[in-house]
Amino acid sequence: MIDLNQHKVKLDYPCSWEYKIVIKSEHNINPIVKEILEDREHKIAPSKASSKGKFESFSLKLTVHSDEDRTGIYQQLGKHERIKMVV
């Protein structure tokens, strides 16, 4: 069996990248993403809602320019107090 944690993804930058973000339904995703990305061009679209409606997920698409850029955005999203999960 291959351990995927042992292998690094080879990407050609810049490239388009998509993050899945889960937040509580009571929060608005737009100001959260703007706080992190500022004026950086991106697209955000609703994805799914939880069965009880407590959480919503969104697809965030943008161009990343390096591995550090891609992982840095992931970390910033993951640290935000209103974001429940980032994939």
C-alpha positions as CSV (number, residue, x, y, z in Angstrom):
1,M,0.0,0.0,0.0
2,I,1.3,3.5,-0.8
3,D,1.5,6.0,2.0
4,L,0.3,9.2,0.4
5,N,1.8,11.2,3.3
6,Q,5.2,10.2,2.1
7,H,4.8,11.7,-1.4
8,K,4.7,15.4,-2.3
9,V,2.2,16.6,-4.9
10,K,4.0,17.9,-8.0
11,L,2.2,21.0,-9.4
12,D,3.1,23.5,-12.1
13,Y,2.5,26.9,-10.7
14,P,0.6,29.2,-11.1
15,C,-2.4,26.9,-11.1
16,S,-6.1,26.9,-10.2
17,W,-6.8,25.4,-6.7
18,E,-10.0,24.7,-4.9
19,Y,-10.6,24.6,-1.2
20,K,-13.8,23.2,0.4
21,I,-14.8,25.3,3.5
22,V,-17.4,24.4,6.1
23,I,-18.9,27.0,8.3
24,K,-21.9,27.3,10.6
25,S,-25.0,28.4,8.7
26,E,-25.4,31.5,10.8
27,H,-22.2,33.0,9.4
28,N,-21.7,34.7,6.0
29,I,-18.8,33.3,4.1
30,N,-18.0,36.4,2.0
31,P,-16.6,38.6,4.7
32,I,-14.6,35.6,6.2
33,V,-12.9,34.9,2.8
34,K,-12.4,38.7,2.1
35,E,-10.6,39.0,5.5
36,I,-8.1,36.3,4.5
37,L,-7.7,36.9,0.8
38,E,-8.3,40.7,0.8
39,D,-8.6,41.9,-2.8
40,R,-7.3,38.7,-4.3
41,E,-9.4,37.4,-7.2
42,H,-11.4,34.3,-6.3
43,K,-14.8,32.6,-6.8
44,I,-16.9,31.1,-4.1
45,A,-19.9,28.9,-4.6
46,P,-22.2,27.1,-2.2
47,S,-21.6,23.4,-2.2
48,K,-23.8,21.5,0.4
49,A,-25.7,22.0,3.6
50,S,-25.8,19.6,6.5
51,S,-28.9,17.5,6.9
52,K,-30.1,19.6,9.9
53,G,-29.0,22.8,8.3
54,K,-26.4,23.7,11.0
55,F,-23.5,23.8,8.7
56,E,-22.9,24.9,5.0
57,S,-20.0,24.1,2.8
58,F,-18.5,26.2,0.0
59,S,-16.1,25.8,-2.9
60,L,-13.4,28.5,-3.0
61,K,-11.4,28.6,-6.2
62,L,-8.4,30.8,-6.9
63,T,-5.1,30.9,-8.6
64,V,-2.2,29.9,-6.4
65,H,1.4,30.9,-7.3
66,S,3.5,28.5,-5.3
67,D,3.4,25.6,-2.8
68,E,3.9,28.1,0.0
69,D,1.0,30.3,-1.3
70,R,-1.3,27.2,-1.5
71,T,-0.5,25.8,1.9
72,G,-0.4,29.3,3.5
73,I,-4.0,30.0,2.4
74,Y,-5.0,26.6,3.7
75,Q,-3.5,27.4,7.1
76,Q,-5.1,30.8,7.3
77,L,-8.5,29.4,6.4
78,G,-8.1,26.6,8.9
79,K,-7.1,29.0,11.7
80,H,-10.1,31.3,11.2
81,E,-12.4,31.1,14.3
82,R,-15.6,30.9,12.1
83,I,-14.4,28.2,9.8
84,K,-15.2,24.7,11.1
85,M,-13.2,22.7,8.5
86,V,-11.1,23.2,5.3
87,V,-10.4,20.4,2.8
